[in-house]
Amino acid sequence: MGKDKLETVTFTYDGRRYYVRAKTKQEAIKKAALQEEALRRGEVAKSRQTVDEWMDEYIATYKATTSKRMVMAYRSMYRNSVQPYIGRIKLSSVKPTDIQRIFNNLPDFSQSHVRKIRLLLASLFQTAVDNDLITKSPVRNIHIPDFTDGERRALTEDERRLFLTVAPEMGDIGLFFLVMYYCGLRPSEVARLTEDNIDRKNDKIIVPGTKTKNAVRDVPIPSALTIPVRDGYIFMTERGCPPGETARRKWWIKLVKKMEEVSGKPVASDLTAYCLRHDFCTRGEEAGIPINVMRQIMGHSHIDTTSKWYTHGAEKTFQNAREKIDQFNADFARQVQQ
């Protein structure tokens, strides 16, 4: 048996024709009146734009004065984490469940990167609300899963030996992380290095900084590290652009897999690329570099941050300090006896 024929009523609002169907003519007229009233109150979204289309307009309008680097970062976040799920969906059709699905399926990103994705989505849909394209933002009451950055620690001696065995054999991928290890740079800072940032005469990196004004600094290049001469950016992806967080994460995974192949055993799950920067700071403490000098080299805004990192190597440093105190006391005692 076929379906019962539905009665159709049409009306026009703001230059657009609407079709309302119901089982009876009277029901259709009633539904049409309610929908038209809702449109007049602004309760029904009138936009037919997809999320992809609004993203392009959003960038062009609201990020017109933003730096090219930041625009690239926004587009990268959108392309990798948002577009596959809702890019082709109409703005008015996106529901909170769609947004929740995005966060549920994110890979093991850092907490800071997840927050950036949420801020991008919140701004993207709120501006759509402000322009009367939708009535409510779907980015509400979203549960953000726990993304742990892991305990940032120094490398063990075995991890250092393994890393320094594998990294030099992995071309640019290995070199990227060697710069972190030998110079203590942040991943984003290594990614933005250009030939202009390498002072080869004075063996130092002029770090452009990507986080705070203190991040702009000079960092010595040790003799163990050789950075090849390049036109433009030192590190590039296959797309011809600096490696973003997703690319850097893939590079780190490749390096870890190679480390596991060479060692024949799993690498500790809490060993992250950022541990290389932490290890640099810890080695600086063990080498006796004053904390105020290390703060400048690390690009920390506050010395308290450097202090927290220095305490991770406190046991070995404490032992060295005790040995020096013992030696001083012994020498002084001999002088007194003489």
ABEGO torsion letter per residue (X at the ends): XBBBBBBBBBBBBGGBBBBBBBABAAAAAAAAAAAAAAAAAGABBABABBAAAAAAAAAAAAAAABBAAAAAAAAAAAAAAAAAAAAABBAAABBAAAAAAAAAABBBBBAAAAAAAAAAAAAAAAAAAAAGABABBABBGBBBBBBBAEBBBBBBAAAAAAAAAAAAAAEAAAAAAAAAAAAGBBAAAAAABBAAABBAAAGBBBBAEAABAAABBBBBBBAABBBBBBBEBABBBAAGBBBBAAAAAAAAAAAAAAAAAAAGBBBBAABBAAAAAAAAAAAAAAAGBBAAAAAAAAGBABAAAAAAAAAAAAAAAAAAAAAAAAAAAAAAAAAAAX
